[in-house]
Amino acid sequence: AGAAAEARFISSAKGKGLFATKNIRKGETVFVERPVVSSQFLWNALYNYRACDHCLRALETAEENAQRLLGRSSLVLPHPEQCSIRKDLHQQCPRCQVTYCSAECRQAALEQYHQVLCLGPSRDDPTHPLNKLQEAWRNMHYPPETSSIMLMARMVATIKQAKDKEWWIKAFSQFCSKTANEEEEIVHKLLGDKFKGQLELLRLLFTEALYDEYLSRWFTPEGFRSLFALVGTNGQGIGTSSLSQWVHACDTLDLPMLQREELDAFIDQLYKDIEKESGEFLNCEGSGLYVLQSCCNHSCIPNAETSFPENNFLLHLTALEDIEAGEEICISYLDCCQRERSRHSRNKILRENYLFTCSCPKCLAQADDADVTSDEEEEGEGETDDAELEDEMTDV
């Protein structure tokens, strides 16, 4: 993947960073990366956001997608040929019926983790240990979702199934780890004030469902907290949508001006109507662990951004500016609106969610600004929900 960029150690305070190994032009793809492991969010799946169980590709046609989000089954989309969903390729696991977008994904899941996690005929049995674990997680982590216990389950299952277990343990150990105090903060952030009791309950359910002698350390209170914090710190949000794929495809159609205006007006109205009905939850959402992307540090003036233009878990890192060989490649953990706020407000969000204070050029330039937030910012202060923080995860 990474000819244009490589991870380098910066310092013990900053950890790793990602650096350009050659000149990169604005708009260029720096790399495309597949996650070591990924998983759809549990509420997202429960609410019928149908995605491939392996690569998170949206499974509904664009029209079905729009109909469900609108709550209107009579909606007809123009230009249906612009929808990229191939239902004839979809396959199910013959034992537990989870759906995949292709034979390749079904096979990849089976080879990596699904043998261990396949529920078979127990799929709807609430007393099955894996179902108990998922139910407990859903009761602790309501939408907007930022993480999933199933990401950890897939990590364990992957190592259980692997012939070369050490290789996988090494792969997972590349992700940035935190001190015990920072781990506590991250867990607290993900689980709220009841976190100690909840973490212990999760650990017991996790152990009942997945215990493995080889990984016994991961099931101890300290090891489980570390694993939980690793996923909380490094998990990158993934968003996919067959509707947004269709919109992008429609944008490239060569149409007479009048038809173009009609289509654009139709799409604008569609999104307004969907927002009334479904709010901000438009996409199939999940999270994954990406080795290179996780090395990208934050800047309030980022020179790159992540997106998922292939409607699956393949992450594209794209240059927002020209980047010189040797220069650090940074993304923003804040969305566009948050980046426009004062240094004080930006750092409040970064400290609370990512446990660091930013020292990017923009923050250094504003270092002498008063540490106050303006009135309108105070009002917006409470609105930073976790969904916004997932690296603008839903810019599909």
Buried (B, 14 or more C-beta within 10 A) or exposed (E): BBEBBBBEEBEEEEBBBBBBEEEBEEEBBBBBBBBBBBBBBBBBBEEEBBBBBBBBBBBBBBBBBBBBBBEEEEBEBBEEEBBBBEEEEBBEBEBBEBBBBBEEBBBBBBEBBBEBBBBEEBBEEEEBBBBBBBEBBBEBBEBBBBBBBBBBBBBBBBBBBBEEBEEBBEBBEBBEBBEEEBBBBBBBBBBEEEBBEBBEBBBBBBBEBBBBEEBEEBBEEEBBBBBBBBBBBBBBBBBBBBBBBBBBBBEEEEEEEEEBEEBBEEBEEBBEBBEEEBEEBBBBBBBBBBBBBBBBBBBBBBBBBBBBBBBBBBBBBBBBBBBEEEBBBBBBBBBEEBBEBBBBBBBBBBEEBBBBEBEBEBBEEBEEEEEEBEEEBEEBEEEBEBBBBBBBBBBB
